[in-house]
């Protein structure tokens, strides 16, 4: 898949994901109306759920990057600091190399090396780096990381991952709200005709399963989307720098520092260049790891980069 196919695919996937989330909110609202809204003449909860989904989608697109920057306590670079000034220069170089607008640059005061990009378009984007990454990596390796993040921006990965980050949080919120009201809903639904049939019981079972499993399924989807895009960003970044071994070396150094990035929460973990939580499943292979890891195994990524440089 070339860059233009990737951009088209990401834009299409973003629309599909938003549509699925809105349908999910509608289904949750339907369940509230059926089991909680006894006596109501209008689908009040369905309308509320639809509005919640629409507002969440718009807020994710319009303000999601600011929410992520705020949640990670990211701040603008201090260009009087030589290390931060060097990072700014590296990002500017990669902006020129990729023929893209210069993203805003931020730093997180965390000793664990990591980085991520966020935003809704190449014109409105940011690259965030931890203090630990600037201390651990040399200039060539920093350039490779900057190229990786610029590739996420150029490919519109940032838009789809941003929407997922915000909507996953919305799903967790509305699912928790629904679970808290289950007991009350059961009491009210007992007033309905007990002979309403098997179809109603099936709908109830599906609704309950959706309420309980939705946060887990949305997290798995976020992980799946992130994993698929890391390989392409690695390759695109190596194309910008013409130095795949620099990114391989950067990933090896980042991987050797296995401490969690405490400033980055679970909802933003899929944005990072490496798993910020340092979970053991991230280094495993197989179906279970493919299902629950936010990133592909780092040794696979390093091996692919070395193959690009024709290194055994």
C-alpha positions in Angstrom: 0.0 0.0 0.0 1.5 3.4 -1.0 1.1 6.6 0.8 -1.9 7.8 -1.2 -3.8 4.5 -0.7 -2.9 4.7 3.0 -4.3 8.2 3.3 -7.5 7.3 1.5 -7.9 4.1 3.6 -7.3 6.1 6.8 -10.0 8.7 5.9 -12.5 5.9 5.0 -11.6 4.0 8.2 -12.2 7.2 10.3 -15.7 7.6 8.9 -16.5 3.9 9.4 -15.2 4.0 13.0 -17.2 7.1 13.9 -20.4 5.5 12.3 -19.9 2.3 14.3 -19.5 4.3 17.6 -22.6 6.3 16.9 -24.6 3.1 16.2 -23.3 1.8 19.4 -24.6 4.8 21.3 -27.9 4.4 19.6 -28.1 0.8 20.6 -27.3 1.7 24.2 -30.0 4.4 24.1 -32.5 1.9 22.7 -31.8 -0.4 25.6 -32.3 2.4 28.1 -35.6 3.3 26.5 -36.9 -0.3 26.5 -35.8 -1.3 30.0 -35.7 2.1 31.8 -38.2 4.2 30.0 -41.4 2.6 31.0 -44.2 5.1 30.7 -42.3 7.5 28.4 -43.9 8.4 25.1 -40.8 9.4 23.3 -37.3 7.6 22.9 -35.7 10.1 25.3 -32.6 7.9 26.1 -32.0 7.1 22.4 -32.0 10.8 21.5 -29.7 11.5 24.4 -27.3 8.7 23.4 -27.3 9.9 19.7 -26.5 13.5 20.8 -23.8 12.1 23.1 -22.2 10.2 20.2 -22.4 13.1 17.8 -20.9 15.5 20.4 -18.2 13.0 21.3 -17.3 12.6 17.7 -17.1 16.3 17.0 -15.2 17.0 20.3 -12.7 14.2 19.4 -12.1 15.7 16.0 -12.0 19.3 17.1 -10.4 19.2 20.6 -9.1 15.7 21.0 -5.4 16.6 20.5 -5.7 19.3 23.2 -7.2 16.9 25.6 -4.4 14.4 25.0 -1.7 17.1 25.5 -3.4 18.2 28.7 -3.8 14.6 30.0 0.0 13.9 29.5 1.0 17.3 31.0 2.9 18.1 27.8 4.4 21.6 27.6 6.1 23.6 24.9 9.8 23.2 24.3 12.3 25.4 26.1 14.6 26.4 23.3 17.2 27.7 25.8 17.8 24.0 26.7 20.4 22.6 24.2 18.8 19.2 24.0 15.3 20.6 23.4 16.8 23.0 20.8 18.4 20.1 19.0 15.1 18.2 19.0 13.3 21.3 17.5 16.0 21.5 14.8 15.5 17.8 14.0 11.8 18.2 13.7 12.2 21.1 11.4 14.6 19.1 9.2 12.1 16.3 8.9 9.3 18.8 8.1 11.3 20.0 5.2 12.2 16.5 4.1 8.6 15.4 4.1 7.4 18.7 2.5 4.9 19.3 5.2 3.9 22.1 7.6 6.0 22.2 10.8 4.1 20.6 13.6 4.0 22.1 17.1 6.5 20.5 19.5 6.0 19.5 23.1 7.9 17.8 25.8 6.8 15.6 28.7 8.9 15.6 31.9 9.2 11.8 32.1 12.5 9.8 32.3 11.2 6.9 30.1 12.0 7.5 26.4 8.9 7.7 24.2 7.3 10.0 21.6 3.9 10.3 19.8 2.2 12.5 17.3 -1.4 13.8 17.5 -3.7 16.2 15.7 -6.5 16.1 13.1 -4.5 17.0 9.9 -0.9 17.7 8.7 -1.7 21.4 9.1 -2.9 21.0 12.7 -0.6 18.5 14.4 1.8 18.1 17.2 4.8 15.9 18.1 5.4 15.1 21.7 8.6 13.7 23.1 9.7 12.7 26.6 12.7 14.2 28.4 14.1 10.6 28.6 14.1 10.2 24.9 16.2 13.3 24.4 18.7 12.1 27.0 19.0 8.5 25.7 19.1 9.0 21.9 21.8 10.6 19.8 21.0 13.1 17.0 20.6 10.5 14.2 18.3 8.4 16.3 16.2 11.4 17.3 16.0 12.2 13.6 14.7 8.7 12.9 12.1 9.1 15.6 11.0 12.5 14.3 10.7 10.9 10.8 8.5 8.1 12.2 6.2 10.6 13.8 6.1 12.8 10.7 5.1 9.7 8.8 2.1 9.2 11.1 1.1 12.8 10.4 1.6 12.5 6.6 -0.4 9.3 6.4 -3.3 10.8 8.4 -2.7 8.1 11.1 -3.0 10.8 13.7 -6.6 11.5 12.8 -7.9 8.0 13.1 -5.9 7.3 16.3 -7.0 10.6 17.8 -10.7 9.8 17.1 -10.3 6.3 18.6 -8.5 7.7 21.7 -11.4 10.0 22.5 -14.3 7.7 21.5 -12.9 4.8 23.5 -13.1 7.0 26.5 -16.7 8.0 25.6 -17.6 4.3 25.3 -16.1 3.5 28.7 -18.1 6.4 30.2 -21.5 5.5 28.8 -20.9 1.7 29.4 -20.2 2.4 33.1 -23.3 4.6 33.2 -25.4 1.7 31.8 -23.9 -0.9 34.1 -24.6 1.2 37.2 -28.3 1.4 36.1 -28.8 -2.3 35.4 -30.4 -3.1 38.7 -32.8 -0.2 38.4 -33.5 -1.2 34.8 -34.3 -4.8 35.9 -36.8 -3.5 38.4 -38.6 -1.4 35.9 -38.6 -4.0 33.2 -40.4 -6.4 35.5 -43.5 -4.4 35.0 -43.5 -5.5 31.4 -45.4 -8.5 30.2 -43.4 -11.5 31.2 -44.7 -13.3 28.2 -43.2 -10.9 25.7 -41.3 -13.8 24.1 -37.8 -15.1 23.3 -37.0 -12.2 20.9 -37.0 -9.8 23.8 -34.8 -12.0 25.9 -32.3 -12.2 23.0 -32.3 -8.5 22.6 -31.7 -8.1 26.3 -28.8 -10.5 26.3 -27.2 -8.7 23.3 -27.7 -5.4 25.0 -26.2 -6.6 28.3 -23.2 -8.2 26.5 -22.6 -4.9 24.6 -22.7 -2.9 27.8 -20.3 -5.2 29.6 -17.9 -6.0 26.7 -17.8 -2.6 24.8 -14.9 -1.1 26.7 -12.8 -4.2 26.2 -13.7 -4.5 22.5 -13.0 -0.8 21.8 -9.6 -1.1 23.5 -8.8 -4.1 21.3 -9.8 -2.2 18.2 -7.6 0.7 19.2 -4.7 -1.7 19.7 -5.4 -3.3 16.3 -5.4 0.0 14.5 -2.2 1.1 16.1 -0.3 -2.1 15.4 -1.1 -2.0 11.7 0.2 1.5 11.3 3.5 1.1 13.1 5.2 -1.0 10.4 4.2 1.5 7.7 5.4 4.5 9.8 8.7 2.7 10.4 9.2 2.2 6.7 8.0 5.7 5.7 10.3 7.2 8.4 13.3 5.3 7.1 12.4 6.6 3.6 12.7 10.2 4.8 16.0 9.7 6.6 17.5 7.1 4.2 18.8 5.6 7.4 16.7 2.6 8.6 19.5 1.5 11.0 19.1 4.8 13.0 15.5 4.0 13.8 16.4 0.3 14.6 19.0 1.6 17.0 16.5 4.1 18.5 14.0 1.3 19.1 16.6 -0.9 20.7 17.5 1.8 23.2 13.9 2.6 23.9 13.1 -1.1 24.4 16.1 -1.4 26.8 14.4 1.1 29.1 11.5 -1.0 30.1 10.1 1.3 32.8 6.5 2.6 32.2 5.9 6.1 30.9 3.8 7.2 33.8 2.6 10.4 32.2 0.8 8.5 29.4 -2.4 6.8 30.3 -4.0 3.7 28.8 -6.3 5.7 26.5 -3.3 7.3 24.8 -0.9 4.3 24.8 -1.6 3.3 21.2 -0.3 6.7 20.0 3.2 6.2 21.2 6.2 4.9 19.1 6.5 2.0 21.7 4.2 0.7 24.4 4.5 3.2 27.2 3.3 0.7 29.8 6.2 -1.7 29.3 3.8 -4.7 29.3 5.4 -8.2 28.8 2.7 -9.1 26.2 4.2 -6.4 23.9 7.3 -8.6 23.3 5.4 -11.8 22.8 4.2 -13.3 19.5 1.1 -15.2 18.6 -2.6 -14.7 18.5 -3.0 -13.6 22.1 -0.3 -10.9 21.8 -1.7 -9.8 18.4 -5.1 -9.3 20.2 -4.0 -7.5 23.3 -0.7 -5.7 22.5 -0.8 -2.0 21.5 2.3 -2.4 19.4 3.8 -5.1 17.2 6.8 -6.9 18.8 9.7 -4.5 18.8 12.1 -7.2 17.6 10.0 -7.7 14.5 10.2 -4.0 13.8 13.9 -3.9 14.3 14.4 -6.9 12.0 12.3 -5.3 9.3 14.4 -2.1 9.5 17.6 -4.1 9.3 16.4 -5.9 6.2 15.7 -2.5 4.6 19.4 -1.7 5.2 20.4 -5.2 3.9 21.8 -6.2 7.3 21.5 -9.8 8.3 
